[in-house]
Amino acid sequence: MERIKDDDNQNLGRMIKQQRLISGLTLRELATSSGVSSSHIGRIERGERFPSAHVLRRIARYLGFAEEELFTLAGYFSPQPPTAAERKAANSFAQLDPIVARALAQEPVEIQRLSLVILTLLKSISKAKD
């Protein structure tokens, strides 16, 4: 059971680091903005530490995460059931080109959901033109 927690720490840390890099922030810049030490953020990103709700709240606003989104990813909140549009998009995931599906599977869940919704919309527009 402890191994699962370690995996959760690493997954959350990877998502935080990925979002920090996408946001164009260095570790030091995020630390300065959030008031959380760069060494602590580094340990979270490497999966060595699991952040408290207080620390998550402090870094969420600087990474562009909605607070509840990051809390859900960290396991503090239960995930919301998918909407009808998300279920429809998820069903189309199986219809994707294998290369696209493989690349998309490596992205965080929120990016996967948004990408699938966009792909579904593009498919609808394409069908409407035919």
N, CA, C and O atoms as CSV, one atom per row, in Angstrom:
chain,resi,resn,atom,element,x,y,z
A,1,MET,N,N,0.823,-1.181,0.000
A,1,MET,CA,C,0.000,0.000,0.000
A,1,MET,C,C,0.875,1.256,0.000
A,1,MET,O,O,0.486,2.249,-0.615
A,2,GLU,N,N,1.999,1.260,0.638
A,2,GLU,CA,C,2.897,2.406,0.666
A,2,GLU,C,C,3.415,2.722,-0.731
A,2,GLU,O,O,3.645,3.887,-1.057
A,3,ARG,N,N,3.598,1.709,-1.551
A,3,ARG,CA,C,4.094,1.901,-2.917
A,3,ARG,C,C,3.119,2.753,-3.726
A,3,ARG,O,O,3.540,3.603,-4.511
A,4,ILE,N,N,1.818,2.528,-3.536
A,4,ILE,CA,C,0.824,3.306,-4.267
A,4,ILE,C,C,0.949,4.779,-3.897
A,4,ILE,O,O,0.863,5.648,-4.765
A,5,LYS,N,N,1.148,5.058,-2.630
A,5,LYS,CA,C,1.306,6.443,-2.187
A,5,LYS,C,C,2.534,7.075,-2.836
A,5,LYS,O,O,2.488,8.235,-3.244
A,6,ASP,N,N,3.629,6.326,-2.936
A,6,ASP,CA,C,4.826,6.832,-3.606
A,6,ASP,C,C,4.527,7.185,-5.063
A,6,ASP,O,O,4.971,8.223,-5.555
A,7,ASP,N,N,3.778,6.325,-5.752
A,7,ASP,CA,C,3.401,6.597,-7.139
A,7,ASP,C,C,2.536,7.846,-7.221
A,7,ASP,O,O,2.704,8.660,-8.129
A,8,ASP,N,N,1.606,8.003,-6.275
A,8,ASP,CA,C,0.757,9.197,-6.250
A,8,ASP,C,C,1.600,10.446,-6.059
A,8,ASP,O,O,1.363,11.460,-6.716
A,9,ASN,N,N,2.581,10.386,-5.167
A,9,ASN,CA,C,3.480,11.523,-4.937
A,9,ASN,C,C,4.203,11.892,-6.227
A,9,ASN,O,O,4.277,13.067,-6.587
A,10,GLN,N,N,4.730,10.898,-6.917
A,10,GLN,CA,C,5.486,11.157,-8.144
A,10,GLN,C,C,4.583,11.702,-9.244
A,10,GLN,O,O,4.979,12.612,-9.972
A,11,ASN,N,N,3.367,11.155,-9.374
A,11,ASN,CA,C,2.446,11.644,-10.400
A,11,ASN,C,C,2.057,13.091,-10.150
A,11,ASN,O,O,2.057,13.907,-11.072
A,12,LEU,N,N,1.727,13.410,-8.909
A,12,LEU,CA,C,1.370,14.782,-8.573
A,12,LEU,C,C,2.577,15.699,-8.805
A,12,LEU,O,O,2.438,16.786,-9.367
A,13,GLY,N,N,3.735,15.261,-8.376
A,13,GLY,CA,C,4.951,16.058,-8.568
A,13,GLY,C,C,5.246,16.309,-10.032
A,13,GLY,O,O,5.637,17.413,-10.411
A,14,ARG,N,N,5.060,15.281,-10.866
A,14,ARG,CA,C,5.289,15.455,-12.311
A,14,ARG,C,C,4.313,16.463,-12.899
A,14,ARG,O,O,4.691,17.291,-13.728
A,15,MET,N,N,3.044,16.391,-12.465
A,15,MET,CA,C,2.047,17.330,-12.986
A,15,MET,C,C,2.379,18.759,-12.578
A,15,MET,O,O,2.249,19.687,-13.376
A,16,ILE,N,N,2.807,18.930,-11.332
A,16,ILE,CA,C,3.170,20.264,-10.856
A,16,ILE,C,C,4.372,20.791,-11.643
A,16,ILE,O,O,4.379,21.946,-12.068
A,17,LYS,N,N,5.375,19.954,-11.835
A,17,LYS,CA,C,6.563,20.390,-12.577
A,17,LYS,C,C,6.215,20.715,-14.022
A,17,LYS,O,O,6.662,21.724,-14.566
A,18,GLN,N,N,5.411,19.848,-14.640
A,18,GLN,CA,C,5.032,20.076,-16.031
A,18,GLN,C,C,4.290,21.404,-16.167
A,18,GLN,O,O,4.552,22.173,-17.091
A,19,GLN,N,N,3.375,21.669,-15.256
A,19,GLN,CA,C,2.618,22.913,-15.320
A,19,GLN,C,C,3.521,24.121,-15.056
A,19,GLN,O,O,3.346,25.175,-15.667
A,20,ARG,N,N,4.480,23.965,-14.151
A,20,ARG,CA,C,5.429,25.048,-13.881
A,20,ARG,C,C,6.227,25.373,-15.140
A,20,ARG,O,O,6.418,26.542,-15.475
A,21,LEU,N,N,6.694,24.330,-15.840
A,21,LEU,CA,C,7.485,24.539,-17.061
A,21,LEU,C,C,6.629,25.149,-18.174
A,21,LEU,O,O,7.083,26.033,-18.900
A,22,ILE,N,N,5.398,24.674,-18.300
A,22,ILE,CA,C,4.485,25.227,-19.309
A,22,ILE,C,C,4.222,26.695,-19.019
A,22,ILE,O,O,4.114,27.509,-19.937
A,23,SER,N,N,4.120,27.029,-17.740
A,23,SER,CA,C,3.876,28.418,-17.332
A,23,SER,C,C,5.110,29.298,-17.501
A,23,SER,O,O,5.031,30.517,-17.351
A,24,GLY,N,N,6.247,28.684,-17.813
A,24,GLY,CA,C,7.471,29.440,-18.014
A,24,GLY,C,C,8.111,29.928,-16.724
A,24,GLY,O,O,8.866,30.900,-16.730
A,25,LEU,N,N,7.812,29.255,-15.620
A,25,LEU,CA,C,8.364,29.643,-14.324
A,25,LEU,C,C,9.556,28.767,-13.959
A,25,LEU,O,O,9.534,27.554,-14.168
A,26,THR,N,N,10.580,29.381,-13.421
A,26,THR,CA,C,11.667,28.592,-12.847
A,26,THR,C,C,11.234,28.178,-11.449
A,26,THR,O,O,10.264,28.701,-10.900
A,27,LEU,N,N,11.958,27.245,-10.895
A,27,LEU,CA,C,11.680,26.805,-9.529
A,27,LEU,C,C,11.786,27.990,-8.569
A,27,LEU,O,O,10.950,28.157,-7.681
A,28,ARG,N,N,12.794,28.790,-8.752
A,28,ARG,CA,C,13.010,29.961,-7.884
A,28,ARG,C,C,11.875,30.986,-8.028
A,28,ARG,O,O,11.437,31.570,-7.037
A,29,GLU,N,N,11.402,31.202,-9.263
A,29,GLU,CA,C,10.307,32.157,-9.474
A,29,GLU,C,C,9.025,31.688,-8.799
A,29,GLU,O,O,8.324,32.479,-8.169
A,30,LEU,N,N,8.718,30.392,-8.933
A,30,LEU,CA,C,7.530,29.854,-8.273
A,30,LEU,C,C,7.668,29.963,-6.756
A,30,LEU,O,O,6.710,30.304,-6.063
A,31,ALA,N,N,8.849,29.676,-6.252
A,31,ALA,CA,C,9.083,29.764,-4.816
A,31,ALA,C,C,8.884,31.198,-4.322
A,31,ALA,O,O,8.232,31.419,-3.302
A,32,THR,N,N,9.434,32.150,-5.031
A,32,THR,CA,C,9.314,33.555,-4.641
A,32,THR,C,C,7.853,34.005,-4.673
A,32,THR,O,O,7.386,34.678,-3.755
A,33,SER,N,N,7.139,33.632,-5.732
A,33,SER,CA,C,5.737,34.037,-5.879
A,33,SER,C,C,4.831,33.389,-4.842
A,33,SER,O,O,3.961,34.050,-4.274
A,34,SER,N,N,5.030,32.113,-4.596
A,34,SER,CA,C,4.125,31.361,-3.724
A,34,SER,C,C,4.501,31.434,-2.252
A,34,SER,O,O,3.663,31.190,-1.384
A,35,GLY,N,N,5.755,31.770,-1.965
A,35,GLY,CA,C,6.196,31.780,-0.576
A,35,GLY,C,C,6.547,30.401,-0.051
A,35,GLY,O,O,6.723,30.218,1.154
A,36,VAL,N,N,6.650,29.421,-0.954
A,36,VAL,CA,C,7.058,28.058,-0.591
A,36,VAL,C,C,8.501,27.908,-1.049
A,36,VAL,O,O,8.828,28.282,-2.175
A,37,SER,N,N,9.361,27.373,-0.209
A,37,SER,CA,C,10.778,27.305,-0.552
A,37,SER,C,C,11.009,26.472,-1.816
A,37,SER,O,O,10.285,25.516,-2.093
A,38,SER,N,N,12.028,26.859,-2.565
A,38,SER,CA,C,12.337,26.138,-3.804
A,38,SER,C,C,12.764,24.703,-3.504
A,38,SER,O,O,12.490,23.799,-4.293
A,39,SER,N,N,13.430,24.485,-2.372
A,39,SER,CA,C,13.830,23.114,-2.035
A,39,SER,C,C,12.606,22.252,-1.746
A,39,SER,O,O,12.585,21.073,-2.099
A,40,HIS,N,N,11.586,22.825,-1.108
A,40,HIS,CA,C,10.364,22.064,-0.812
A,40,HIS,C,C,9.603,21.756,-2.110
A,40,HIS,O,O,9.129,20.638,-2.310
A,41,ILE,N,N,9.495,22.762,-2.987
A,41,ILE,CA,C,8.818,22.529,-4.272
A,41,ILE,C,C,9.573,21.480,-5.076
A,41,ILE,O,O,8.954,20.618,-5.701
A,42,GLY,N,N,10.905,21.541,-5.069
A,42,GLY,CA,C,11.713,20.541,-5.775
A,42,GLY,C,C,11.457,19.135,-5.258
A,42,GLY,O,O,11.361,18.189,-6.040
A,43,ARG,N,N,11.346,18.996,-3.948
A,43,ARG,CA,C,11.062,17.667,-3.366
A,43,ARG,C,C,9.670,17.188,-3.771
A,43,ARG,O,O,9.475,16.001,-4.033
A,44,ILE,N,N,8.711,18.094,-3.823
A,44,ILE,CA,C,7.355,17.727,-4.257
A,44,ILE,C,C,7.402,17.273,-5.711
A,44,ILE,O,O,6.819,16.246,-6.059
A,45,GLU,N,N,8.092,18.031,-6.564
A,45,GLU,CA,C,8.175,17.690,-7.986
A,45,GLU,C,C,8.861,16.343,-8.211
A,45,GLU,O,O,8.518,15.628,-9.153
A,46,ARG,N,N,9.805,15.996,-7.376
A,46,ARG,CA,C,10.502,14.707,-7.510
A,46,ARG,C,C,9.742,13.570,-6.833
A,46,ARG,O,O,10.166,12.417,-6.914
A,47,GLY,N,N,8.630,13.871,-6.170
A,47,GLY,CA,C,7.843,12.836,-5.505
A,47,GLY,C,C,8.395,12.430,-4.156
A,47,GLY,O,O,7.984,11.410,-3.603
A,48,GLU,N,N,9.319,13.207,-3.617
A,48,GLU,CA,C,9.908,12.891,-2.313
A,48,GLU,C,C,9.043,13.370,-1.161
A,48,GLU,O,O,9.144,12.845,-0.052
A,49,ARG,N,N,8.202,14.351,-1.405
A,49,ARG,CA,C,7.309,14.902,-0.384
A,49,ARG,C,C,5.912,15.024,-0.965
A,49,ARG,O,O,5.741,15.275,-2.158
A,50,PHE,N,N,4.919,14.844,-0.111
A,50,PHE,CA,C,3.534,15.063,-0.514
A,50,PHE,C,C,3.094,16.374,0.113
A,50,PHE,O,O,3.173,16.524,1.333
A,51,PRO,N,N,2.632,17.327,-0.685
A,51,PRO,CA,C,2.333,18.652,-0.162
A,51,PRO,C,C,1.071,18.680,0.698
A,51,PRO,O,O,0.117,17.938,0.460
A,52,SER,N,N,1.091,19.539,1.684
A,52,SER,CA,C,-0.106,19.765,2.497
A,52,SER,C,C,-1.101,20.578,1.670
A,52,SER,O,O,-0.751,21.147,0.636
A,53,ALA,N,N,-2.332,20.619,2.140
A,53,ALA,CA,C,-3.354,21.421,1.458
A,53,ALA,C,C,-2.938,22.887,1.432
A,53,ALA,O,O,-3.179,23.582,0.445
A,54,HIS,N,N,-2.324,23.355,2.493
A,54,HIS,CA,C,-1.867,24.744,2.573
A,54,HIS,C,C,-0.843,25.042,1.474
A,54,HIS,O,O,-0.932,26.075,0.811
A,55,VAL,N,N,0.111,24.159,1.281
A,55,VAL,CA,C,1.140,24.359,0.254
A,55,VAL,C,C,0.518,24.273,-1.138
A,55,VAL,O,O,0.848,25.070,-2.015
A,56,LEU,N,N,-0.376,23.314,-1.343
A,56,LEU,CA,C,-1.046,23.209,-2.649
A,56,LEU,C,C,-1.803,24.487,-2.972
A,56,LEU,O,O,-1.750,24.982,-4.097
A,57,ARG,N,N,-2.495,25.008,-1.996
A,57,ARG,CA,C,-3.264,26.233,-2.197
A,57,ARG,C,C,-2.336,27.386,-2.606
A,57,ARG,O,O,-2.684,28.197,-3.463
A,58,ARG,N,N,-1.181,27.446,-1.996
A,58,ARG,CA,C,-0.247,28.541,-2.272
A,58,ARG,C,C,0.340,28.463,-3.680
A,58,ARG,O,O,0.528,29.492,-4.330
A,59,ILE,N,N,0.632,27.250,-4.156
A,59,ILE,CA,C,1.243,27.150,-5.489
A,59,ILE,C,C,0.212,27.049,-6.611
A,59,ILE,O,O,0.531,27.336,-7.765
A,60,ALA,N,N,-1.021,26.644,-6.291
A,60,ALA,CA,C,-2.048,26.456,-7.331
A,60,ALA,C,C,-2.289,27.727,-8.127
A,60,ALA,O,O,-2.381,27.688,-9.354
A,61,ARG,N,N,-2.390,28.840,-7.440
A,61,ARG,CA,C,-2.735,30.091,-8.145
A,61,ARG,C,C,-1.628,30.545,-9.086
A,61,ARG,O,O,-1.898,31.232,-10.071
A,62,TYR,N,N,-0.395,30.173,-8.798
A,62,TYR,CA,C,0.718,30.601,-9.646
A,62,TYR,C,C,0.972,29.643,-10.804
A,62,TYR,O,O,1.710,29.966,-11.735
A,63,LEU,N,N,0.354,28.455,-10.742
A,63,LEU,CA,C,0.534,27.481,-11.819
A,63,LEU,C,C,-0.653,27.446,-12.772
A,63,LEU,O,O,-0.646,26.688,-13.742
A,64,GLY,N,N,-1.662,28.251,-12.508
A,64,GLY,CA,C,-2.822,28.272,-13.390
A,64,GLY,C,C,-3.819,27.165,-13.112
A,64,GLY,O,O,-4.766,26.985,-13.877
A,65,PHE,N,N,-3.625,26.416,-12.032
A,65,PHE,CA,C,-4.588,25.400,-11.648
A,65,PHE,C,C,-5.717,26.053,-10.866
A,65,PHE,O,O,-5.481,26.985,-10.096
A,66,ALA,N,N,-6.936,25.576,-11.055
A,66,ALA,CA,C,-8.002,25.917,-10.128
A,66,ALA,C,C,-7.672,25.157,-8.843
A,66,ALA,O,O,-7.218,24.014,-8.895
A,67,GLU,N,N,-7.896,25.780,-7.712
A,67,GLU,CA,C,-7.545,25.162,-6.437
A,67,GLU,C,C,-8.191,23.784,-6.283
A,67,GLU,O,O,-7.534,22.829,-5.867
A,68,GLU,N,N,-9.480,23.684,-6.619
A,68,GLU,CA,C,-10.169,22.393,-6.466
A,68,GLU,C,C,-9.623,21.342,-7.428
A,68,GLU,O,O,-9.638,20.151,-7.118
A,69,GLU,N,N,-9.144,21.771,-8.582
A,69,GLU,CA,C,-8.550,20.840,-9.551
A,69,GLU,C,C,-7.284,20.199,-8.972
A,69,GLU,O,O,-7.106,18.983,-9.042
A,70,LEU,N,N,-6.417,21.025,-8.405
A,70,LEU,CA,C,-5.183,20.512,-7.829
A,70,LEU,C,C,-5.470,19.664,-6.586
A,70,LEU,O,O,-4.794,18.663,-6.348
A,71,PHE,N,N,-6.464,20.059,-5.803
A,71,PHE,CA,C,-6.837,19.275,-4.620
A,71,PHE,C,C,-7.391,17.913,-5.036
A,71,PHE,O,O,-7.143,16.911,-4.365
A,72,THR,N,N,-8.132,17.875,-6.130
A,72,THR,CA,C,-8.656,16.599,-6.636
A,72,THR,C,C,-7.514,15.724,-7.126
A,72,THR,O,O,-7.481,14.528,-6.836
A,73,LEU,N,N,-6.569,16.314,-7.872
A,73,LEU,CA,C,-5.413,15.554,-8.356
A,73,LEU,C,C,-4.581,15.002,-7.205
A,73,LEU,O,O,-4.000,13.922,-7.305
A,74,ALA,N,N,-4.531,15.761,-6.105
A,74,ALA,CA,C,-3.756,15.330,-4.931
A,74,ALA,C,C,-4.514,14.322,-4.083
A,74,ALA,O,O,-3.939,13.725,-3.173
A,75,GLY,N,N,-5.808,14.121,-4.370
A,75,GLY,CA,C,-6.582,13.150,-3.609
A,75,GLY,C,C,-7.285,13.733,-2.394
A,75,GLY,O,O,-7.845,12.987,-1.591
A,76,TYR,N,N,-7.265,15.050,-2.245
A,76,TYR,CA,C,-7.976,15.680,-1.136
A,76,TYR,C,C,-9.475,15.728,-1.398
A,76,TYR,O,O,-10.262,15.650,-0.455
A,77,PHE,N,N,-9.888,15.854,-2.658
A,77,PHE,CA,C,-11.295,15.877,-3.047
A,77,PHE,C,C,-11.575,14.675,-3.940
A,77,PHE,O,O,-10.676,14.164,-4.608
A,78,SER,N,N,-12.818,14.233,-3.947
A,78,SER,CA,C,-13.239,13.184,-4.876
A,78,SER,C,C,-13.443,13.818,-6.239
A,78,SER,O,O,-13.965,14.929,-6.337
A,79,PRO,N,N,-13.036,13.121,-7.291
A,79,PRO,CA,C,-13.230,13.695,-8.627
A,79,PRO,C,C,-14.717,13.794,-8.963
A,79,PRO,O,O,-15.526,12.971,-8.536
A,80,GLN,N,N,-15.050,14.815,-9.733
A,80,GLN,CA,C,-16.423,14.996,-10.189
A,80,GLN,C,C,-16.718,13.984,-11.288
A,80,GLN,O,O,-15.839,13.664,-12.088
A,81,PRO,N,N,-17.955,13.475,-11.335
A,81,PRO,CA,C,-18.275,12.568,-12.445
A,81,PRO,C,C,-18.161,13.316,-13.768
A,81,PRO,O,O,-18.430,14.515,-13.835
A,82,PRO,N,N,-17.764,12.606,-14.812
A,82,PRO,CA,C,-17.586,13.278,-16.098
A,82,PRO,C,C,-18.906,13.813,-16.638
A,82,PRO,O,O,-19.966,13.233,-16.401
A,83,THR,N,N,-18.834,14.909,-17.356
A,83,THR,CA,C,-20.018,15.481,-17.997
A,83,THR,C,C,-20.349,14.656,-19.236
A,83,THR,O,O,-19.575,13.791,-19.645
A,84,ALA,N,N,-21.496,14.932,-19.823
A,84,ALA,CA,C,-21.910,14.211,-21.027
A,84,ALA,C,C,-20.915,14.439,-22.157
A,84,ALA,O,O,-20.600,13.517,-22.908
A,85,ALA,N,N,-20.421,15.672,-22.277
A,85,ALA,CA,C,-19.445,15.979,-23.338
A,85,ALA,C,C,-18.142,15.223,-23.108
A,85,ALA,O,O,-17.531,14.738,-24.061
A,86,GLU,N,N,-17.708,15.117,-21.843
A,86,GLU,CA,C,-16.478,14.382,-21.542
A,86,GLU,C,C,-16.648,12.890,-21.798
A,86,GLU,O,O,-15.725,12.238,-22.287
A,87,ARG,N,N,-17.821,12.342,-21.473
A,87,ARG,CA,C,-18.066,10.918,-21.759
A,87,ARG,C,C,-18.049,10.664,-23.263
A,87,ARG,O,O,-17.493,9.670,-23.728
A,88,LYS,N,N,-18.662,11.572,-24.014
A,88,LYS,CA,C,-18.678,11.428,-25.471
A,88,LYS,C,C,-17.257,11.518,-26.029
A,88,LYS,O,O,-16.875,10.751,-26.913
A,89,ALA,N,N,-16.486,12.461,-25.501
A,89,ALA,CA,C,-15.097,12.611,-25.948
A,89,ALA,C,C,-14.284,11.377,-25.592
A,89,ALA,O,O,-13.463,10.928,-26.392
A,90,ALA,N,N,-14.500,10.818,-24.396
A,90,ALA,CA,C,-13.766,9.625,-23.972
A,90,ALA,C,C,-14.075,8.444,-24.886
A,90,ALA,O,O,-13.196,7.634,-25.181
A,91,ASN,N,N,-15.326,8.350,-25.332
A,91,ASN,CA,C,-15.696,7.271,-26.247
A,91,ASN,C,C,-14.970,7.424,-27.580
A,91,ASN,O,O,-14.656,6.431,-28.236
A,92,SER,N,N,-14.706,8.655,-27.978
A,92,SER,CA,C,-14.012,8.863,-29.248
A,92,SER,C,C,-12.508,8.612,-29.119
A,92,SER,O,O,-11.810,8.494,-30.126
A,93,PHE,N,N,-12.006,8.531,-27.876
A,93,PHE,CA,C,-10.586,8.244,-27.653
A,93,PHE,C,C,-10.190,6.937,-28.332
A,93,PHE,O,O,-9.102,6.825,-28.895
A,94,ALA,N,N,-11.076,5.957,-28.274
A,94,ALA,CA,C,-10.796,4.658,-28.884
A,94,ALA,C,C,-10.721,4.760,-30.407
A,94,ALA,O,O,-10.129,3.899,-31.058
A,95,GLN,N,N,-11.320,5.814,-30.978
A,95,GLN,CA,C,-11.338,5.976,-32.426
A,95,GLN,C,C,-10.160,6.807,-32.943
A,95,GLN,O,O,-10.048,7.043,-34.146
A,96,LEU,N,N,-9.299,7.242,-32.052
A,96,LEU,CA,C,-8.160,8.064,-32.461
A,96,LEU,C,C,-7.091,7.231,-33.157
A,96,LEU,O,O,-6.983,6.021,-32.962
A,97,ASP,N,N,-6.317,7.916,-33.966
A,97,ASP,CA,C,-5.139,7.311,-34.555
A,97,ASP,C,C,-4.256,6.805,-33.417
A,97,ASP,O,O,-4.095,7.512,-32.422
A,98,PRO,N,N,-3.678,5.609,-33.525
A,98,PRO,CA,C,-2.877,5.051,-32.429
A,98,PRO,C,C,-1.721,5.943,-31.978
A,98,PRO,O,O,-1.393,5.974,-30.791
A,99,ILE,N,N,-1.111,6.659,-32.898
A,99,ILE,CA,C,0.001,7.547,-32.529
A,99,ILE,C,C,-0.521,8.708,-31.688
A,99,ILE,O,O,0.090,9.069,-30.682
A,100,VAL,N,N,-1.642,9.292,-32.093
A,100,VAL,CA,C,-2.240,10.390,-31.344
A,100,VAL,C,C,-2.698,9.887,-29.976
A,100,VAL,O,O,-2.477,10.551,-28.964
A,101,ALA,N,N,-3.333,8.723,-29.944
A,101,ALA,CA,C,-3.809,8.159,-28.677
A,101,ALA,C,C,-2.655,7.902,-27.712
A,101,ALA,O,O,-2.777,8.165,-26.516
A,102,ARG,N,N,-1.553,7.397,-28.218
A,102,ARG,CA,C,-0.389,7.117,-27.375
A,102,ARG,C,C,0.206,8.413,-26.820
A,102,ARG,O,O,0.562,8.479,-25.643
A,103,ALA,N,N,0.313,9.435,-27.658
A,103,ALA,CA,C,0.854,10.727,-27.214
A,103,ALA,C,C,-0.079,11.373,-26.194
A,103,ALA,O,O,0.372,11.927,-25.192
A,104,LEU,N,N,-1.358,11.299,-26.452
A,104,LEU,CA,C,-2.341,11.898,-25.550
A,104,LEU,C,C,-2.379,11.185,-24.205
A,104,LEU,O,O,-2.618,11.815,-23.174
A,105,ALA,N,N,-2.151,9.904,-24.208
A,105,ALA,CA,C,-2.169,9.126,-22.966
A,105,ALA,C,C,-1.056,9.538,-22.008
A,105,ALA,O,O,-1.143,9.256,-20.813
A,106,GLN,N,N,-0.027,10.189,-22.501
A,106,GLN,CA,C,1.086,10.625,-21.663
A,106,GLN,C,C,0.826,11.976,-21.014
A,106,GLN,O,O,1.603,12.417,-20.168
A,107,GLU,N,N,-0.261,12.637,-21.404
A,107,GLU,CA,C,-0.586,13.965,-20.877
A,107,GLU,C,C,-1.427,13.840,-19.606
A,107,GLU,O,O,-2.051,12.804,-19.374
A,108,PRO,N,N,-1.445,14.891,-18.783
A,108,PRO,CA,C,-2.309,14.888,-17.598
A,108,PRO,C,C,-3.771,14.750,-18.008
A,108,PRO,O,O,-4.144,15.081,-19.133
A,109,VAL,N,N,-4.578,14.268,-17.105
A,109,VAL,CA,C,-5.983,13.983,-17.386
A,109,VAL,C,C,-6.709,15.218,-17.921
A,109,VAL,O,O,-7.486,15.107,-18.870
A,110,GLU,N,N,-6.475,16.368,-17.341
A,110,GLU,CA,C,-7.167,17.579,-17.791
A,110,GLU,C,C,-6.818,17.912,-19.243
A,110,GLU,O,O,-7.690,18.324,-20.008
A,111,ILE,N,N,-5.571,17.739,-19.622
A,111,ILE,CA,C,-5.157,17.989,-21.008
A,111,ILE,C,C,-5.814,16.969,-21.927
A,111,ILE,O,O,-6.251,17.316,-23.025
A,112,GLN,N,N,-5.888,15.703,-21.485
A,112,GLN,CA,C,-6.554,14.675,-22.282
A,112,GLN,C,C,-8.003,15.056,-22.524
A,112,GLN,O,O,-8.490,14.981,-23.652
A,113,ARG,N,N,-8.693,15.462,-21.470
A,113,ARG,CA,C,-10.113,15.821,-21.596
A,113,ARG,C,C,-10.299,16.979,-22.565
A,113,ARG,O,O,-11.147,16.920,-23.454
A,114,LEU,N,N,-9.505,18.033,-22.393
A,114,LEU,CA,C,-9.633,19.187,-23.276
A,114,LEU,C,C,-9.312,18.822,-24.718
A,114,LEU,O,O,-9.996,19.267,-25.639
A,115,SER,N,N,-8.291,18.025,-24.915
A,115,SER,CA,C,-7.912,17.613,-26.271
A,115,SER,C,C,-9.016,16.804,-26.930
A,115,SER,O,O,-9.317,16.997,-28.108
A,116,LEU,N,N,-9.612,15.906,-26.176
A,116,LEU,CA,C,-10.684,15.088,-26.738
A,116,LEU,C,C,-11.918,15.919,-27.072
A,116,LEU,O,O,-12.583,15.668,-28.077
A,117,VAL,N,N,-12.221,16.889,-26.249
A,117,VAL,CA,C,-13.351,17.772,-26.545
A,117,VAL,C,C,-13.072,18.557,-27.822
A,117,VAL,O,O,-13.947,18.688,-28.678
A,118,ILE,N,N,-11.856,19.079,-27.950
A,118,ILE,CA,C,-11.482,19.825,-29.152
A,118,ILE,C,C,-11.550,18.929,-30.386
A,118,ILE,O,O,-12.077,19.332,-31.422
A,119,LEU,N,N,-11.019,17.721,-30.275
A,119,LEU,CA,C,-11.071,16.790,-31.413
A,119,LEU,C,C,-12.512,16.449,-31.789
A,119,LEU,O,O,-12.837,16.343,-32.971
A,120,THR,N,N,-13.369,16.278,-30.795
A,120,THR,CA,C,-14.783,15.985,-31.054
A,120,THR,C,C,-15.452,17.153,-31.767
A,120,THR,O,O,-16.226,16.946,-32.702
A,121,LEU,N,N,-15.163,18.375,-31.334
A,121,LEU,CA,C,-15.723,19.556,-31.985
A,121,LEU,C,C,-15.247,19.663,-33.432
A,121,LEU,O,O,-16.037,19.946,-34.332
A,122,LEU,N,N,-13.960,19.436,-33.648
A,122,LEU,CA,C,-13.426,19.487,-35.016
A,122,LEU,C,C,-14.078,18.431,-35.905
A,122,LEU,O,O,-14.361,18.685,-37.076
A,123,LYS,N,N,-14.312,17.257,-35.347
A,123,LYS,CA,C,-14.967,16.185,-36.105
A,123,LYS,C,C,-16.397,16.590,-36.464
A,123,LYS,O,O,-16.858,16.331,-37.576
A,124,SER,N,N,-17.097,17.225,-35.520
A,124,SER,CA,C,-18.462,17.686,-35.788
A,124,SER,C,C,-18.491,18.741,-36.868
A,124,SER,O,O,-19.362,18.717,-37.738
A,125,ILE,N,N,-17.549,19.670,-36.825
A,125,ILE,CA,C,-17.464,20.720,-37.850
A,125,ILE,C,C,-17.173,20.096,-39.206
A,125,ILE,O,O,-17.743,20.499,-40.219
A,126,SER,N,N,-16.295,19.124,-39.222
A,126,SER,CA,C,-15.940,18.433,-40.470
A,126,SER,C,C,-17.158,17.741,-41.073
A,126,SER,O,O,-17.383,17.809,-42.282
A,127,LYS,N,N,-17.942,17.076,-40.225
A,127,LYS,CA,C,-19.142,16.382,-40.709
A,127,LYS,C,C,-20.190,17.366,-41.219
A,127,LYS,O,O,-20.903,17.087,-42.183
A,128,ALA,N,N,-20.274,18.515,-40.563
A,128,ALA,CA,C,-21.260,19.516,-40.966
A,128,ALA,C,C,-20.962,20.075,-42.350
A,128,ALA,O,O,-21.883,20.435,-43.082
A,129,LYS,N,N,-19.689,20.153,-42.715
A,129,LYS,CA,C,-19.301,20.669,-44.021
A,129,LYS,C,C,-19.570,19.668,-45.134
A,129,LYS,O,O,-19.715,20.056,-46.293
A,130,ASP,N,N,-19.638,18.372,-44.792
A,130,ASP,CA,C,-19.852,17.337,-45.828
A,130,ASP,C,C,-21.255,17.283,-46.283
A,130,ASP,O,O,-21.593,16.471,-47.145
